[in-house]
Amino acid sequence: MDAIRVGVVGVGHLGVHHARVYTEILGAKLVGVVDLDEGRVHEVAENLGTPAYTDLDRFLDETKPDALSIVVPTVRHLEVSKKAMERGVHLLIEKPVTALPEEAEELLHMASDRNLILQVGHIERFNSAVQYVRELLDDPIYIQSRRMGPFSPRISDVGVVLDLMIHDVDIILSLVHSEIADISAMGRKVRTAHEDVASAQIRFENGTIAHILVSRVTEKRMRTLEITEPERYLLVNYETQDVTVHHCVQREGRGLVEVVEHPVFTKREPLKMELQDFVNCIREGREPLVGLRDGKRALEVCVAMLRQIHGETQERGGLVAL
C-alpha cells in the first residue's frame, strides 16, 4: 500500500511538531502545510522540504491529501474539519475536539456517513507511563492529578480547563470504567480573562473519586498522576514517563514494610506514537485509541466544570449520562 498522504493545517507551536513527525514515521508522506501566517508557513515548509499554502481550499484541491492534522484555534475546528471531510479526508483534530459538544456530534455523524477515521489529539494517552499503568490498574479508589506550570502568553483564547485540565479528564475517564455520578469545580482568573487556576472533583458511580488541580500561574512545573488502590499506590510522572509503585508487605518480626518498585519499560515520544497510530488506523481501517466519542465526552465534562466555575446554571441530570 502506498504511503498515506498527510498535511498539517496550522503550524504554530504544536502544529510544527506534527509536520516534523510526519516526515519521520512509517507509512506517511507529508504533502504540504497550511497556515494563514505566510512568513511562518514558508519557514516551516522550507525546513521540512514540503509545499506551503495559505489557502486551505487550494491545498486540498492541489495535493489531494488522504489525511490531515488540524492544529488551528479551537473555534475553527468545525469549519476546517467539515471542509476536509467533505472531500473524504481522514482527520486528527487537536484537543479540545470542538468548541461545543454539539459541534463534535455533527462531526461524528459526518465521519460515520463517510466512513472516515476521526482521531482526537489527547497526546497523554500515548505517554508510555500512562500506557504501562493502564495495563497494571485493577481497582482505583482515589485518583489525584496535578498539572501546573509558569504563565505563558501563548494560550489566551481559552482558560486552563480547556487548555490543560482536559488532558487529565480524558486520562481519568479512560482509567475508570464507570459512569459519572457528580462533578464539582472551582477556579479563578489571575493573568488572563479566563480561569488560570482550577480545581475539580469527579465522583463515579462505582465509588472512585478523582481530584484534578491545574494551574498556568505556578512557578513550579509539575505533571503527575497519583492512583490509590486497596493495596497499592502508583505515581506517574508525565514528563519523565516514570512510574513508581508503592505497597506494604507483612514481614515477620518487622510489621508492615513499604516496598517501592520502579518498573522498567520502553519510553517513546508520545506525539510520534499518536501520529503513527493515526496513520496505522487509516491503513488498517480500525478505530483509533482516542476517537471522537472520547474527545466529545472529555469536552462535555469540561463544559460542566466551566459552568460551575463561572456560575452558570447546570442540570445535574446532564452530568451522569456522559
C-alpha positions as CSV (number, residue, x, y, z in Angstrom):
1,M,0.0,0.0,0.0
2,D,1.2,3.5,-0.9
3,A,2.2,5.9,1.8
4,I,-0.7,7.9,3.4
5,R,-0.6,11.5,2.1
6,V,-0.9,13.8,5.0
7,G,-1.0,17.5,5.6
8,V,-1.0,19.8,8.6
9,V,-3.3,22.8,8.9
10,G,-1.9,25.3,11.4
11,V,1.9,25.2,12.0
12,G,2.2,27.2,15.2
13,H,3.8,26.0,18.5
14,L,2.3,22.5,18.3
15,G,1.5,22.1,14.6
16,V,5.1,22.4,13.5
17,H,5.9,19.3,15.5
18,H,3.0,17.4,13.8
19,A,4.6,18.3,10.5
20,R,8.1,17.3,11.7
21,V,6.9,13.9,13.0
22,Y,5.0,13.1,9.8
23,T,8.4,13.2,8.0
24,E,9.8,10.7,10.5
25,I,7.1,8.0,10.8
26,L,6.5,4.9,8.7
27,G,3.8,4.9,6.1
28,A,3.3,8.6,5.9
29,K,4.2,11.3,3.3
30,L,3.9,15.0,4.2
31,V,2.4,16.7,1.1
32,G,2.1,20.2,2.5
33,V,1.5,22.6,5.4
34,V,-1.2,25.3,5.7
35,D,-1.3,28.5,7.8
36,L,-2.6,32.0,7.4
37,D,0.7,33.4,8.6
38,E,2.6,33.5,5.2
39,G,6.0,34.0,6.8
40,R,5.6,31.2,9.3
41,V,4.2,28.7,6.9
42,H,7.0,29.3,4.3
43,E,9.7,29.0,7.0
44,V,8.3,25.6,8.3
45,A,7.8,24.3,4.8
46,E,11.3,25.2,3.7
47,N,12.8,23.5,6.8
48,L,10.8,20.3,6.1
49,G,11.1,20.3,2.3
50,T,7.3,20.4,1.6
51,P,5.0,22.9,-0.1
52,A,3.5,25.8,1.8
53,Y,-0.1,27.1,1.4
54,T,-2.1,29.9,3.0
55,D,-5.4,28.8,1.4
56,L,-6.9,25.6,2.6
57,D,-9.1,25.0,-0.5
58,R,-6.2,25.4,-2.8
59,F,-4.1,23.0,-0.7
60,L,-6.9,20.4,-0.6
61,D,-7.5,20.7,-4.4
62,E,-3.9,20.5,-5.4
63,T,-2.4,18.0,-3.0
64,K,-5.5,15.7,-2.5
65,P,-4.3,14.5,0.9
66,D,-5.6,11.3,2.5
67,A,-5.4,12.7,6.0
68,L,-4.9,15.9,7.9
69,S,-3.8,17.1,11.3
70,I,-5.9,20.1,12.3
71,V,-3.9,22.3,14.7
72,V,-5.8,25.6,14.5
73,P,-7.6,27.5,17.2
74,T,-10.5,25.5,18.6
75,V,-13.1,27.9,17.3
76,R,-12.1,27.0,13.7
77,H,-12.1,23.2,14.2
78,L,-15.6,22.7,13.0
79,E,-15.2,24.8,9.9
80,V,-11.8,23.3,8.8
81,S,-12.9,19.8,9.7
82,K,-16.1,19.9,7.6
83,K,-14.3,21.3,4.6
84,A,-11.8,18.5,4.7
85,M,-14.3,15.7,5.4
86,E,-16.5,16.8,2.5
87,R,-13.5,15.8,0.4
88,G,-13.2,12.4,2.1
89,V,-10.1,13.3,4.2
90,H,-9.4,11.4,7.5
91,L,-8.7,13.8,10.4
92,L,-6.7,14.1,13.6
93,I,-8.1,17.1,15.5
94,E,-6.2,18.6,18.3
95,K,-7.9,18.8,21.7
96,P,-10.4,20.1,22.6
97,V,-12.1,18.5,19.6
98,T,-14.5,21.4,19.1
99,A,-15.7,24.5,20.9
100,L,-19.1,22.9,21.8
101,P,-20.2,19.2,22.3
102,E,-23.0,19.8,19.6
103,E,-20.2,20.5,17.0
104,A,-18.4,17.3,17.9
105,E,-21.7,15.4,17.4
106,E,-22.0,17.0,14.0
107,L,-18.5,15.8,13.0
108,L,-19.3,12.4,14.5
109,H,-22.2,12.0,12.1
110,M,-20.2,13.2,9.1
111,A,-17.4,10.8,9.8
112,S,-19.8,7.9,10.2
113,D,-21.7,8.7,7.0
114,R,-18.4,9.0,5.0
115,N,-16.6,6.1,6.8
116,L,-13.7,8.3,7.9
117,I,-11.2,8.0,10.7
118,L,-11.6,10.8,13.2
119,Q,-8.9,10.9,16.0
120,V,-8.7,13.4,18.7
121,G,-5.3,14.7,19.9
122,H,-5.2,13.7,23.5
123,I,-1.5,13.1,23.5
124,E,-1.2,11.9,27.1
125,R,-3.0,8.6,26.2
126,F,0.2,7.8,24.2
127,N,2.5,8.6,27.1
128,S,4.5,5.3,27.8
129,A,4.0,5.6,31.5
130,V,0.2,6.0,31.2
131,Q,0.0,3.0,28.9
132,Y,2.0,1.0,31.3
133,V,-0.2,1.9,34.2
134,R,-3.4,1.2,32.3
135,E,-2.3,-2.4,32.0
136,L,-1.4,-2.5,35.7
137,L,-4.5,-1.0,37.2
138,D,-7.1,-3.1,39.0
139,D,-9.4,-1.2,41.3
140,P,-8.6,2.6,41.7
141,I,-10.1,4.1,44.8
142,Y,-8.8,7.6,44.5
143,I,-7.0,9.5,41.7
144,Q,-5.2,12.8,42.0
145,S,-3.8,14.7,39.0
146,R,-1.7,17.8,39.1
147,R,-0.7,19.8,36.1
148,M,0.9,23.1,36.9
149,G,3.5,25.5,35.5
150,P,4.5,29.1,35.0
151,F,2.5,31.6,32.9
152,S,3.0,31.8,29.2
153,P,1.1,34.2,27.0
154,R,1.0,31.6,24.2
155,I,-2.5,30.4,25.2
156,S,-5.0,33.2,25.7
157,D,-8.2,32.2,23.8
158,V,-9.3,29.6,26.4
159,G,-8.9,29.0,30.1
160,V,-6.9,26.4,31.9
161,V,-9.8,23.9,31.9
162,L,-9.8,23.5,28.1
163,D,-6.1,24.2,27.8
164,L,-4.7,21.8,30.5
165,M,-7.4,20.1,32.6
166,I,-9.0,18.3,29.6
167,H,-5.8,16.2,29.3
168,D,-6.4,14.9,32.8
169,V,-10.1,14.5,32.4
170,D,-9.6,12.3,29.3
171,I,-7.0,10.1,31.1
172,I,-9.2,9.6,34.2
173,L,-12.2,8.8,32.0
174,S,-10.1,6.2,30.2
175,L,-8.9,4.6,33.5
176,V,-12.2,4.5,35.4
177,H,-14.8,2.2,33.8
178,S,-17.9,3.7,35.4
179,E,-20.5,6.5,34.7
180,I,-20.1,9.8,36.4
181,A,-22.3,10.5,39.5
182,D,-21.3,14.0,40.3
183,I,-18.9,16.8,39.3
184,S,-17.8,19.9,41.3
185,A,-15.3,22.6,40.3
186,M,-13.9,26.0,41.2
187,G,-11.4,28.3,39.7
188,R,-10.2,31.9,39.4
189,K,-8.7,34.4,37.0
190,V,-5.2,35.6,37.6
191,R,-3.4,36.7,34.5
192,T,-6.0,36.4,31.7
193,A,-9.7,37.0,31.1
194,H,-10.2,33.2,31.6
195,E,-9.7,30.9,34.6
196,D,-5.9,30.4,35.2
197,V,-6.2,28.1,38.2
198,A,-8.9,25.4,38.6
199,S,-9.7,22.5,40.9
200,A,-12.3,19.8,40.1
201,Q,-13.6,16.6,41.6
202,I,-15.3,13.8,39.8
203,R,-17.2,11.1,41.8
204,F,-18.0,8.0,39.8
205,E,-21.0,5.6,40.4
206,N,-18.6,2.8,41.3
207,G,-17.2,4.9,44.2
208,T,-14.0,6.1,42.6
209,I,-13.1,9.7,43.4
210,A,-10.8,11.8,41.2
211,H,-9.4,15.2,42.0
212,I,-7.7,17.4,39.4
213,L,-5.7,20.5,40.1
214,V,-4.4,22.7,37.2
215,S,-2.6,26.0,37.1
216,R,-0.8,28.0,34.5
217,V,0.4,30.6,37.0
218,T,2.5,28.4,39.3
219,E,6.3,28.9,39.3
220,K,7.0,25.2,39.8
221,R,6.3,22.9,36.8
222,M,4.5,19.6,37.8
223,R,2.8,16.9,35.7
224,T,1.8,14.0,37.9
225,L,-0.9,11.4,38.3
226,E,-1.3,9.6,41.7
227,I,-3.5,6.5,41.9
228,T,-4.6,4.8,45.2
229,E,-5.8,1.2,45.1
230,P,-6.7,-1.1,48.1
231,E,-3.2,-2.5,48.3
232,R,-1.1,-0.3,46.1
233,Y,-0.2,3.4,45.3
234,L,1.1,4.4,41.9
235,L,2.8,7.6,40.9
236,V,3.1,8.7,37.3
237,N,5.4,11.5,36.1
238,Y,4.1,12.5,32.7
239,E,7.2,14.4,31.7
240,T,9.9,11.8,32.6
241,Q,7.5,8.9,31.7
242,D,8.4,7.2,35.0
243,V,6.2,5.1,37.2
244,T,6.7,4.4,40.9
245,V,4.7,1.6,42.7
246,H,4.4,1.6,46.5
247,H,2.9,-1.2,48.5
248,C,3.2,-2.6,52.0
249,V,4.1,-6.2,52.9
250,Q,3.9,-8.0,56.2
251,R,7.4,-9.1,57.3
252,E,7.8,-11.5,60.2
253,G,9.0,-9.6,63.3
254,R,9.1,-6.3,61.5
255,G,5.4,-5.4,60.9
256,L,4.5,-3.7,57.7
257,V,7.4,-2.8,55.4
258,E,7.0,-0.4,52.4
259,V,8.2,-1.8,49.1
260,V,9.0,0.7,46.3
261,E,9.3,-0.5,42.8
262,H,10.5,1.4,39.7
263,P,9.3,-0.6,36.7
264,V,11.4,-0.6,33.5
265,F,9.7,-0.2,30.2
266,T,10.4,1.3,26.8
267,K,9.8,5.1,26.6
268,R,8.8,6.7,23.3
269,E,7.9,10.2,22.1
270,P,4.1,10.5,22.7
271,L,3.4,12.6,19.6
272,K,5.2,10.2,17.4
273,M,3.2,7.3,18.9
274,E,0.0,9.3,18.4
275,L,0.5,10.1,14.8
276,Q,1.8,6.6,14.0
277,D,-1.4,5.2,15.4
278,F,-3.4,7.7,13.3
279,V,-1.7,6.6,10.1
280,N,-2.0,2.9,11.1
281,C,-5.7,3.3,11.7
282,I,-6.2,4.7,8.2
283,R,-4.1,1.9,6.6
284,E,-5.9,-0.9,8.6
285,G,-9.4,0.6,8.7
286,R,-9.6,0.4,12.5
287,E,-10.9,2.7,15.2
288,P,-8.3,5.0,16.9
289,L,-7.3,4.7,20.6
290,V,-8.8,8.2,21.1
291,G,-11.8,8.5,18.9
292,L,-14.3,11.4,18.6
293,R,-16.6,10.0,21.2
294,D,-13.7,10.1,23.7
295,G,-13.0,13.7,22.7
296,K,-16.7,14.6,23.0
297,R,-17.0,13.1,26.4
298,A,-14.0,14.8,27.8
299,L,-15.3,18.1,26.4
300,E,-18.7,17.6,27.9
301,V,-17.2,17.0,31.4
302,C,-15.0,20.2,31.0
303,V,-18.0,22.2,29.9
304,A,-19.9,21.1,33.1
305,M,-16.9,22.2,35.1
306,L,-16.7,25.6,33.4
307,R,-20.4,26.1,34.2
308,Q,-19.7,25.7,37.9
309,I,-16.5,27.8,37.8
310,H,-18.2,30.7,36.0
311,G,-21.5,30.4,37.9
312,E,-23.8,29.2,35.2
313,T,-26.8,27.1,36.0
314,Q,-26.3,23.4,35.2
315,E,-28.7,20.5,35.1
316,R,-27.2,17.7,37.2
317,G,-29.1,15.1,35.1
318,G,-26.9,16.1,32.2
319,L,-23.8,15.0,34.0
320,V,-24.4,11.4,34.7
321,A,-25.0,10.2,31.2
322,L,-21.8,11.4,29.6
